[in-house]
Each structure stands twice: as C-alpha cells, then as structure tokens.
Amino acid sequence: MDIFLVLLFFSLTITLLTCIYFLWYYKKLAKYANADFKVNLDYSYLPLISVIIPTYNEAATIEDKIKNTLGLNYPPEKIEIIVIDSASTDGTPDKVKSNERVKLIKQAERLGKSAALAEVFKIINGEIVVITDADALLDRDVLVKSLPYLADSKVGAVTGKQILVNPNEAIYQKSEQSYRDLFDMIRSAESRLGSTMVFNGPFMAFKREALEAPQQNSVADDTEMAIRVIKKGYRALYVADALYYENIPQSGKSRLKQKERRAQGLIQSFWWHRDILFNKKYGNFGTLIFPAEFAVHFVLPFALFLSVITIAVSLYIDFISTLILAGVYFSLISIYAIAVFLFIGKSMNTQLETEKKINPRKIIITFLSFLQLEFALFSGGVKLMMFGTAHKWEQISDARSKIEVKVDRK
C-alpha cells in the first residue's frame, strides 16, 4: 500500500503544481485576449504565392479543392498552385492534370507528407508559401485576411481558424466544437503575447526565407515547421479572420484515431525542441508559452492517468483513505477546467462577463473536451513509445464527404 500512496502523492503533487501554474498562465493570457498584435499590417501587400496541396488518394476531394483555390480573392497572376501527389492509386493525378493552371508533381512512392513537402519546397517560386490540405476548403478572403500580417518583417508564419461544417447535436460533437473554440482562444492570446506554435495544417502561410522543411519522420509537420520559424527569430501567429472549412469525423473511433495521431505529432515536436523550455533567448515564447504547452501536452497527461491507475488500485486496498485523496484529485481537475472556462468567458465576452453567472453546461462540455484531449495525449504517447509512429498520413474516410458550405462570400 505504501508504494501506491507514494505514487498517488507524487502524481497529485504534479497535478496540483500544474494546475496552479495553469491558473497563473491563463490569468496572464486573459490580459492579452483582446490586446493588439503589435504588428505593422500592410493591406497592399500582394506577393507572389505558391499554394501547395499534398495529396494521397484524394480523388473524392481534389476537384472541389482546386476549384476553391482558383476562386480565392487574390490576383490570379500572383498565385502558382502545385499539387504534389504521393503515389495515389485512385486516379487523383488524372483529375489534377485536367486543369492547366495547376502544376502536378508525382512521387514514385509514398514517402509521407513531410517528405512530399521537402521535395516541393525545392521548386517553388513564391515569396509566400501556403500549405493547405486537400480535404479542407479555404474562405475566399483567407489570403487578404492573413497576408497583411506577413508584411511585417518580424512575422514569419500565420495559421487560421477552423470552421466545422457538419457538427450535429450529439454531445461528442458539441464537445469537439468546445475543444476547438477553447484552443482557438488560447492560440489567439498566445499570438498577442508572442507566438503560437500549434498550427493548423489545412491553412498555413510562411515567408519563404523563414520556411524549413520538417524532418521526414515528423508527424505534426505543421507544428514542427512553426517551431522552426520561431527558432529563426520570427513570430508565428494565429489569425482568427483567416477561415477554412472542414468536416469533423463522424465516428468516435475515427475522432480518437485522428486525435491520437495529432497527439503523437505534438509530443514528438515538443520533445525534439525541449531546448526552448525556459530559454530567455526566445522571449515570452521560451519563458511562458512553450513551458505551458509542454506541460499540457507532455507532463499533465501522464500525471493524470498515473493518478487514475493508482487510485483504482488503492481503492481496492484502502477504500476510505483513497476516496479522500481521490476527492482532492478530482477537485484539482475541476479547478483547471473552471480556470479554462473563465479564460474563455473573458476572451469571448460571453454571458459570464455580461450576466455574471456561470453556465454549468458549458463547463461540463469544456471539461469533457479537456479529458478527451488528455486521454488522446496519454494513449498517443504510450503508442508512440511502444510502437513508434508511421509518418505516412492516413485518411479519415468519414471526414471526406463533400463540404456543403458557401465559401465564396463577397
């Protein structure tokens, strides 16, 4: 029993310290939620752009994707569109070749997205490089909303906001939307404080001189490239007005698979770049932002689930003592969830600000989102350590239905 009490005390202590740190961190972030970016915006900035669309068996989506890209609100003579296909077997290249405005690069074998990007980076002409997934559609004004930030000499990369187009009323769908809203608010505040490194693959834009190809075995290539931009001395920003549209996986199995793979990539990138931790060289990013993200993606999942496992065993051995400790444990988790919700309320000026009351349903959904994230990080991390990870991307088929949304808004 003693060993379990020691483990329980250890995991609870880590959880407590992490919760205290998060409370402080989110309080600081809240101050920046509506602050100025401190960026010199230039809305006349119209550089040559290379739009890269990596594909693997995207016959169901690629025609709509190309049509969507050609319809972006930007001078057509200043856009080159490149599709790099990773040995598709479903006729994707044939559908791409039918459009003369699109350049097609065919890889002889499937090497993974990171390898595809490294190859295409060698032949691009644009001053700005936009990377976008084949199964997402971009808002017509995504470029005119995001490029003014890249006109600033200190900004090296920007990403945008995801709009889910097929959510339903199920609790897990609402949990997913809550999860997305939560992290959008955090990314926005981090960008105002300095930089954010968790980028969204469906839309990313980089200055060519700031861009480096990700390691070939990288899973989260988007975050990996953003961190490399920051290490070069540039800022990486989340721009809430730069919208893209994407379907959410419909089955719980598909969503978990997607989150686990994403979690593996984030854990991988955070570990590779752990030299940033508390490094004053990177300013607020090194001393505040990266340590907080490292804790939530790397430390906290294992502390939480070590606690759960230890509590389960200890309950069998000493029910009363463990029950008391478990109550403390879940109280700590609740404090974290409420702290996150308070941050969202302050950032979004929700009814928490106007009516001075808390929406219990919102807290529960946000709490579920948090637990879902931590479970994916834990399970993804365990699988990463035990089995490694395949760097070749896998399709989530039930997220590749036609996106029914009008994106060419005037």
RAVEN-V166062 format. One line per field, one symbol per residue. ss: DSSP state (@ for helix, = for strand, . for the rest). Layout:
# RAVEN-V166062
ss = ???
This chain:
# RAVEN-V166062
ss = .@@@@@@@@@@@@@@@@@@@@@@@@@@@@@@@................=======......@@@@@@@@@.....@@@========.....@@@@@@....======.....@@@@@@@@.......====.....==...@@@@@@@@@....==========......@@@@@@@@@@@@@@@@@@@@@@@..........====@@@..........@@@@@@@@@@@...============.....@@@@@@@@@@@@@@@@@@@@@.@@@...@@@@@@@@@@@@@@@@@@@@@@@@@@@@@@@@@@@@@@.@@@@@@@@@@@@@@@@@@@@@@@@@@@@@@..@@@@.....@@@@@@@@@@@@@@@@@@@@@@@@@@@@.........@@@...........
